[in-house]
Amino acid sequence: MEPVRAALIGLGLVVEQIHLPAITMAPEIVLVAGCDPRPERRAWATSQAMRAVYGEVAQMLAAERPQLVIIATPPDTHAALCLAAVDAGADVLCEKPFATTLEEADRIVAAARAARRNVVVNNQYRHMQTYRAAHEAIARGDFGRPYLIQAWQQMFHLPSDEKNWRAGLVRSTLFEFGSHPLDLFAFFFGAQATSITAHMPRVRDDTRADVLVQATLRYPDERLATLLMNRISAAPARYLEMRIDCERASLRLSFGGVARASVEWSRAKRRPVVRASLVRGGEARVEQNGRSRVLARDMAEARPMATAAILRAMARDILEQRTSTDAIEHARSTLRTVLAGYDSASSGQTVALA
């Protein structure tokens, strides 16, 4: 069977770091073209021996007729590009966030349904071994019912430090990154949030962006999640840390490189215990009865491989002519939660989502 013909819209750094490596890991896909309005990025793509390079999206879609389009451009272009790709008969993998408003999201969902095309947002973390293994163990009932998830991010990174479109974002941290932890909350709880209460205090005069975000989310069946993202922290950087408390164990999930060593007192063993981790990707640990053990690790940078898993699944759906709007409707619900977070922070009120 012939591989699925894929095309890239946007040829920036995320393509270099994630999409091109992911495509090489997906034998079901062949990259036929790329498109970018910037001459320097088209020159780069040509230097990478890309088959065809275009400066205009419509020209590329008409000439190449790709079956799968990967959108890796700034968020304010996503909705129009998703609609153009679907209208051209392609399935779509779009970088997050896939829309800036719920109205845009609804148009994409409606277009995908009408054209019987799959549109997927690249929230790839759930496909990493660190998170997948934890999810599988929880689903088996190894640790009992999960009832609380805490996630946090700490680093010093103002939007103005960016060299691209992120530098101009005012709705920044929750909008641009927040869909990843929110998607993981839904992944582990098997449900979307029923309400969100968020706070985004302005703690620096030199930025209007949401560089400090705290949110509490309620989920069905008396479950709770908290999210704290601090982009002005002087503490050691932590890209994404997560703790899932279940009835019989607690899981500590770390992503973004782990270099950690500690000596802690174990009440169960009545002596000090040494814990050490050194991985480039991520790690899942089970903490139970005063003991800690490794459940899973991503030894290398995990985003390309996780994106490859999404691409391979999409290619199989194309080849077997399977279509569904489940993925894009889930992404729409996640976007709704993100936008409700801003509404909550602005109004000082809890926003219901059910």
MIRO-696093 format. One record per residue: residue in three letters; x, y, z of N, C-alpha, C in turn. Coordinates in steps of 0.2 Angstrom, whole numbers, plus 5000, padded with zeros to 4 digits. Example, Ala and Ser with C-alpha at 12.3 -4.5 7.8 and 13.67 -1.06 7.14 Angstrom:
REM MIRO-696093
Ala506649725039506249785039506649845039/Ser506449895035506849955036506450005039/
REM end
This chain:
REM MIRO-696093
Met500449945000500050005000500450065000/Glu500350114996500650174995500650215002/Pro501250245004501150285010500750355009/Val500550375014500150435014500550495012/Arg500350545008500650605006500550655011/Ala501050685014500950735019501350795017/Ala501050855019501350925017501350965024/Leu501851005024501951045030501751115028/Ile501451155033501251225032501651255038/Gly502151295037502551325042503251285042/Leu503751315042504451285042504951305047/Gly504651325053505051355058505351305062/Leu505551325068505951285073505651225075/Val504951235076504551175079504651115073/Val504651135067504751085062505351045062/Glu505951085063506551065064506651015070/Gln506351035075506450995081505950935082/Ile505350945080504850895081504550865075/His504350905070503950865065504350825060/Leu504950855057505350815053505650755056/Pro505850755062506050695065505450645066/Ala504850675068504350625068504150595062/Ile504150635056504050605050504450545048/Thr505150555050505650505048505450435052/Met505150445058504950385062504250355060/Ala503950385055503250355053503350335045/Pro503450265044503550245038502950245034/Glu502350255037501750255033501650325029/Ile502150375031502050435028502650455024/Val502550495018503050525014502850595014/Leu503450635015503350715015503450735008/Val502950765005502950784998503050854997/Ala502950895002503050975001503051005007/Gly503251065007503251115013503151185010/Cys502851225015502651295013502751345018/Asp503051405016503251455021503251515017/Pro503051575020503051635016503751665017/Arg504151645021504851675022505351645018/Pro505751685014506251655009506751615013/Glu506951635019507551605022507351535024/Arg506651525026506451465028506351415022/Arg506151445017506051405011506751375009/Ala507251425009507951405008508251345012/Trp508051355019508251305023507951235021/Ala507251235020506951175018507251145011/Thr507451185007507751165001508451125002/Ser508751155007509451125009509351065013/Gln508751045015508550985018508350935013/Ala508350945007508150905001507350895002/Met506950945004506250935004506050934996/Arg505550884995505450874988505150934984/Ala504750974987504451034984504351084990/Val504451154988504451204993504051264990/Tyr503551284993503051334991503051394995/Gly502851454993502751514997502051524998/Glu501551494995500851504995500551434997/Val500051445002499751385004499251354998/Ala498851394996498351374990498751344985/Gln499251374983499651344977499951274979/Met500151264985500451194987499851144987/Leu499251164990498751114991498451094984/Ala498451144980498151124973498651084969/Ala499251094970499751064966499950994968/Glu499950984975500250924978499650874980/Arg499050904981498450864984498650824990/Pro498950844995499150805001498550775004/Gln498650715007498150675010498150705018/Leu498750725020498850745027499250815027/Val498950855031499250925031499450935038/Ile500050955040500350965046500451045047/Ile500051075051500051145052500551165058/Ala501051205057501551225062501651305061/Thr501151345061501151415061500951445067/Pro500951515068500751545074499951535075/Pro499751535081499051515082498451555078/Asp498651625077498151665074497951645067/Thr498451595064498351575057497951505057/His497951475063497751405063497051385060/Ala496551425062495851415060495851415052/Ala496051475049496051475042496351425038/Leu496951405041497351345037497051285038/Cys496751265044496351205045495751205040/Leu495451255040494851255035495051245028/Ala495651275026495851275019496051195018/Ala496451165022496651105021496051055021/Val495551055025495051015025494651025019/Asp494551085016494251105010494551065004/Ala495251065005495651035000495650955000/Gly495250925005495250855005495750815010/Ala496050855014496650825018496350825025/Asp496650775029496650765036497150815039/Val497050835045497550885048497750875054/Leu498450885055498750885062498950955063/Cys498650985068498751055069499151065076/Glu499651115076499951125083499451165087/Lys499551155094499051195098499351265099/Pro498851305101498151295101497851305094/Phe497351265092497151255085496651315083/Ala496451355088496051415087496151465092/Thr495851525091495951575096495251595100/Thr494751565097494051575099493651515099/Leu493151505103492651455102492351455095/Glu492151515093491851525086492251495081/Glu492951505081493351475076493351395077/Ala493451375083493451305084492851265082/Asp492251305083491651275080491551265073/Arg491851315069491851315062492351255060/Ile492851245063493351185061492951125063/Val492651115068492351055070491751035065/Ala491351085063490851085058491151065051/Ala491651095049491951075043492251005042/Ala492550985048492850915048492250865048/Arg491750885051491150835051490850835044/Ala490750895041490450895034490850865029/Ala491550865029491950845024492150775026/Arg491950745032492250675034492950675034/Arg493250725037494050725038494250725045/Asn494750695047495050695054495450755055/Val495350795060495750855062495950835069/Val496650835070496950815077497350875079/Val497350885086497850935088498450905092/Asn499050925091499650895093499750905100/Asn499250875105499450875112499750805113/Gln500350795111500750735111500950705118/Tyr500850745123501150715129500850655131/Arg500250645130499950575132500250515129/His500550525123500850475119501650455122/Met501850495126502550485129502550425134/Gln503050385134503050335139502950345146/Thr503150405148503150425155502350435157/Tyr501950465153501250475154500850415152/Arg501050375147500650325144500650265149/Ala501250255152501350195157500950205163/Ala500950275165500550295171499850285170/His499650305164498950295163498750225162/Glu499150175159498950105159498950075166/Ala499350095170499350065177498750085181/Ile498550155180497950175183497350145181/Ala497350135174496750095171496650025173/Arg497249995174497249925177496949925184/Gly496949975188496749975195497349965199/Asp497949975197498549955201498549995207/Phe498350055207498450105213497750125216/Gly497250105213496550125215496350195212/Arg495850225214495550275210495950335211/Pro496150375205496450435206495950495208/Tyr496150535213495650585215495950655215/Leu496650665214496950725215497550725210/Ile497550785206498150795201498450865203/Gln499050865204499350935205499950935199/Ala499950995196500451005190500751075191/Trp501351075190501651145191502251145186/Gln502351215184502951225180503251285183/Gln503951285183504351345186504951355181/Met505051425180505551445176505551515175/Phe506151545173506151625172506151625164/His505551645161505551655154504951695152/Leu505051765151504551815149504451805142/Pro503851815140503651815133504151865129/Ser504351915131504851965128505551925126/Asp505651875130506351835129506251795122/Glu505651785120505551745114505851785107/Lys505951755102506251785096505651775090/Asn505051755092504551735087503951765089/Trp503351735086502651765088502551765095/Arg502851715099502651715106502851775110/Ala503251815107503451875111502951925111/Gly502451925107501851975107501251955111/Leu501251895113500651865117500551905123/Val499951915124499651945131499351885134/Arg498851845131498651785133499251735131/Ser499651715136500251685134500351615137/Thr500451605144500651545147500051495147/Leu499451515149498951465149498751455142/Phe498651505138498451495131498951455127/Glu499551465127500051435123500351365125/Phe500351355132500651295135500051255139/Gly499551295141499151265146498751205143/Ser498651195137498251135134498651075136/His499251075137499651015138499450985145/Pro499551015150499250995157498550975157/Leu498151025154497451015154497250945150/Asp497550935145497450875141497650815145/Leu498150815149498350765153497850755159/Phe497650805162497150795167496550755164/Ala496250775158495750735155495950665154/Phe496550655152496850585150496750545156/Phe497050565162497050525168496350525171/Phe495950575171495250565174494750545170/Gly494950535163494450515159493850555158/Ala493950625159493350675159493650745158/Gln493250785155493350855155493150885162/Ala493450945163493350985170492551005169/Thr492251015175491651035176491651115178/Ser492251135181492251205182493051225183/Ile493151285183493851315183493851385187/Thr494251385192494351445196495151465195/Ala495251525191495951545190496151615192/His496751615194497051685196497651695192/Met497751755189498351775185498551845188/Pro498851855194499051915196499551945192/Arg499552015191500052045187500552065192/Val501152035192501652035197502252075195/Arg502252085188502852125185502552185181/Asp502852245182502652295178502952295171/Asp503352255169503652255163503352205158/Thr502752175160502452125155501652125157/Arg501252125152500552115153500352045152/Ala500852005151500651935149500551895156/Asp500151835155500051795161500651755163/Val501151775166501751745168501651705174/Leu501151715178500951675184500251655184/Val500151595183499451565183499351515188/Gln498751525192498551465196497851455195/Ala497651385194496951365193496851305197/Thr496151305199495951245202495351225198/Leu495351155196494851125192494451075195/Arg493851075195493451015197493250965192/Tyr493250905193493050855189492450805191/Pro492150775187491550725190491850675195/Asp491350655199491550605204492050635210/Glu491950695211492350725217493050725216/Arg493250735210494050735209494250815207/Leu494850825209495150895209495850895205/Ala495950945202496650955199496851035200/Thr497451045202497751105202498351115198/Leu498351175195498851195190499251265192/Leu499851265193500251325194500851325189/Met500751385185501351395180501651465182/Asn502251455184502651515186503251525181/Arg503151575177503651595172504151655174/Ile504151665181504551725183504851695190/Ser504951625190505251595196506051595196/Ala506351615201507051615202507351545204/Ala506851495205507051425207507251385201/Pro507551325202507851285197507251275192/Ala507351275185506851265180506551195181/Arg505851195180505551125180505051135174/Tyr505051105169504651115163503951095164/Leu503851035167503151005169503250955174/Glu503050965180503050915185502250905187/Met502150835189501450815190501450765196/Arg500950775200500850715205500150695205/Ile500050635204499350605204499250565210/Asp498850585215498650545221498150495219/Cys498250435221497750385220497550355227/Glu497150305227496950285234497550245237/Arg497950215233498450165237499150195235/Ala499250245231499950265229499950335226/Ser500450365226500550435223501050425217/Leu500950455211501350445206501650515204/Arg502350515204502650585202502950575195/Leu502650625191502850625184503250685182/Ser503850675179504250735177504350735170/Phe504350795167504550795160504950855158/Gly505450855154505850905152506550895155/Gly506750835156507450825159507350815166/Val507650765169507650755176508450735178/Ala508650775182509350765186509250785193/Arg509150725197508850735204509250685208/Ala509450705214509750665219509550685226/Ser509350645230509050665237509150605242/Val509250625248509250575253508650595258/Glu508250555259507650565263507550515268/Trp507250525273507050485279506450445277/Ser506550375277505950335276505650305283/Arg505050325284504750295290504650225290/Ala504450195284504350125283504950085284/Lys505550115282506150075283506550095289/Arg506350155292506650175298507450195297/Arg507550225291508250235289508250285283/Pro508750315282508850365276508850315269/Val508550345264508550315257508750365252/Val509150345247509450385242509050375236/Arg508850425233508450425227508850465221/Ala508950435215509250475210508950465203/Ser508950515199508650505192509050545188/Leu509250525182509550565177509350535170/Val508850575167508550565161508450625157/Arg508550625150508450685146507650695145/Gly507250645144506550655143506150665149/Gly505850605151505450615157505450545161/Glu505150555167505150495171504450495175/Ala504250425176503650415181503850375186/Arg503750395193503950355199503250345203/Val503250285206502750265210503050275217/Glu502650315221502850325228502350285233/Gln502550245237502050195240502350165246/Asn502050175252502250145258503050165260/Gly503150235259503850255260504350235255/Arg504150205250504650185245504550215238/Ser505050225234504950255227505250205222/Arg504950195217505150155211505050185205/Val505450175200505350195193504850155190/Leu504250185187503750155183503950155175/Ala504250215173504350215166504850275165/Arg505250275159505650335158505650345150/Asp505750405149505850425142506650455142/Met507050415140507750425141507950485136/Ala507650495131507850545126507250595125/Glu507350645122506850695121506250665117/Ala505650665121505150625119504650655114/Arg504650715113504150745109504150725101/Pro504650715098504650685091504350615091/Met504550575095504250505095503450505097/Ala503250545101502550555103502150585097/Thr502450635094502150655088502150605082/Ala502650565082502650515077502050465078/Ala501950445084501350405086500750435084/Ile500650495084499950525082499950525074/Leu500550535071500550535064500450465061/Arg500650415064500550345062499850325062/Ala499550345068498850335069498450365064/Met498550425062498250465057498250435050/Ala498950415049499050385042498650315042/Arg498550275047498150215047497450235046/Asp497250285049496550305048496350325041/Ile496850365038496750385031496750325026/Leu497250275027497350215023496750175024/Glu496450165029495850125031495150165030/Gln495250225028494650265027494150275034/Arg494450285039494150295045494150365047/Thr493550395049493450465051493050475057/Ser493250525061492950535067493050605069/Thr492550645073492750705075492850705083/Asp492950645085493050645093493750685095/Ala494250675091494850715093494750785093/Ile494450815088494450885087493850915092/Glu493350875094492950895099493250895106/His493650845107494050845113494450915114/Ala494850925108495250985108494851045109/Arg494251055106493751105107493651115115/Ser493451055118493351065125493951085129/Thr494551065127495151095131495251165130/Leu495151185123495151265122494651295126/Arg494051275127493551305131493751315138/Thr494051265141494351265147494851325148/Val495351325143495851375143495551445143/Leu495051455138494751525138494351535144/Ala494051485147493651495153494151515159/Gly494751495159495251515164495351595164/Tyr495451615158495451695157494851725159/Asp494251705158493651735160493651735168/Ser493851675171493851675178494351715181/Ala494951725179495451765181495151845181/Ser494851855175494651925174494051945179/Ser493551895180492951915184493051895191/Gly493551855193493651835200493151785202/Gln492751755197492251705198492451635196/Thr492151585199492251515196491751515190/Val492051485184491651475178491451405177/Ala490851385177490551325176490651295168/Leu490851235168490951205161490551155159/Ala490151125164489751065163489251085158/
REM end
